[in-house]
Amino acid sequence: MRRAVCPGSFDPIHNGHLEVIARAAGLFDEVIVAVSTNYAKKYRFTLEERIDMARETLASLRGIVVEPVGDGLLAEYCRKRGVSAIVKGLRSSSDFDYELPMATMNRQLSGVETVFLPAEGHYLHLSSTLIKEVASLGGNISEFVPRSVLKRMLAGESSAEGSPRG
């Protein structure tokens, strides 16, 4: 079985993420959407909320599993889960510059390869940070996020607001 992982904090998951995950599902037998927590970040949604939104949104796609990464290195997570590839979406050359050293380190640590998928043109501007900022200022984000995310964003649902824990 060809298994890949699409890691990220997904705070919140948006249509750019979905597009990359759906394309990865066409390339691999199973794609694990591995929801991570970076303790240096402040999250709008808790880890459980982010996992729930991803599961709700991706339920119709075949071969997708959503789970937390847990503590430790992504390379070790990949080794334990039998993952042969990490899939990352790239929006710009700065994404590539950021991702390349991590891809090289992950390959050297565990042998896992990284596959870069260029984002679709109409998603190049999307980031979770920008979506949260636009929403907090009253902007319409409905064309950028799935319904489950929009519902939570509009309701102000969040138990992680301002908290570094996720």
N, C-alpha and C positions, 0 to 999 in steps of 0.2 A: 504494500500500500504506500502510495506517495503522499506523505503528510507534510503540510506546511503550517507555519504560524504567522499570523498578522498581529504583531504586538502593538500596544498603545494604551494610553490612559483613557482615551475616548470620553473626555469630559467637556462636552457631550460628543457622542458619535454623530457624524454628519454625513451628508450625501457624498462627499468626496471619499470618506472612509468606505462607505457602502459600495461605491463603484469599484474601488481597488479590491475589496473583499470578494465581490461577485466575480471579477475577472480572475482572481486567484482560484476561486472554486471551479472555474472552467479548466484550470491547469493541473490541479491536484485532486486526489481522491478525497482527501479530508483537509479542511482548513480550520485550524484552531484560532479563534479570535481570543487572544490572551490579554486580558485587561490587567494593566499594571498600575502600581502606585509609586509615584516619585515623591518621596517625603519632603523634598524641597519645594514642591508646588502647593498652591492653595487650590482646593477643588470646590466646584459648585455642587457636585453630586458625590455621594458616598460610593465606595467600591461596589456595594450591593446594588445601588441604584443604576450605576453605569453598566453592570452586568445585566440587570433586568432590561434596560433599554436596548442593549445590544441583542439580547435573546428575543425580545418582542419584534424588533426590526428585522432580524435575520431568520426568523422562524420558517419562512417560505423557501429559503435556499437549501438545496440538498448538500449534504456533506460538511455542514458548518457546525462547529462545537464552540461554545462560549464558556470560558472559565477564567479564574484569576491566575495570574502568574505566580503569586506568592513572593516570598523573600528569596533573595539570591540572584545569581546571574542568569540572564536570558539563555546564554550558551548551555548552562547546566540544565535549565528547564527543557531546552530542546533535546538534549541528550536523554533525559529521563523519559520524555514523551515520544521518542523515536521520530523526531522531526528532521527532515532532510533539508528544508529550506525555510528561510525567513523571508517574508514578502513585505516590501516597503514601497509605499507610493511616493513619488517625487513630484513636487510642484515647480521646483526651480533648481538652478545650479547650487544655491546655498543649501538646499535640502541634501543634495548629493555630497557637498563638502562636509556636511555634518554627519551623514550616514556612512560614508566610505570607511573612515577609521573604525567605526563600530563593526561594520561588516567584516573587515579584515581581522579584527580581534576575535570576533565570534568564530570565524573559520579556524583561526589558529588554536583557540581554546577547545573547540569541540568538533571541528570538521564540518559544521553546518554552513551551507552556502546562503548568500543573500541574493534575492531576485528583486531588482528594481523595476517597478512599473510606472511609466510616466502617467501623470494624472490627465484626465480629459480636460480640454481647454476651458470649459465652463466651470470647472472646479478649482482652477489654479489659485484662486484668491482665498479659498476657504481654509480656515483654521478654527479649532475649537475656541481659542482665545478671542478671535475676532467675532465669532458668533455670540459668545457670552457678552462681549462689550456692546455689540449692536443691540442685543436683547435688553441689556440693562439700561440702555438709553431710549428704549421704547421703539426701536426699529423692528421692521417686519422680517423675521427670519424663516418664514414658512416655506420658502422655496429652497432652503439650504439644509433643512433637517427633516428626519422622518417624523411622522405624526406623534409617536410615543414621546419623542424628545420635545417637540413643540408643546404638547400638552403639559409636560412637566415644567418647561421653561415659563410658560404663561401662568401656570398655577403658582410659580415661585417655590415649587417643591425643592427642598434641599435641606438635608441635615448636615451637609459638609461645608456650608457657606463659611468662608473665612478660616476654615480649619485645615491645617496641613495634613491631617489624617484623611485617608480616603478609603 
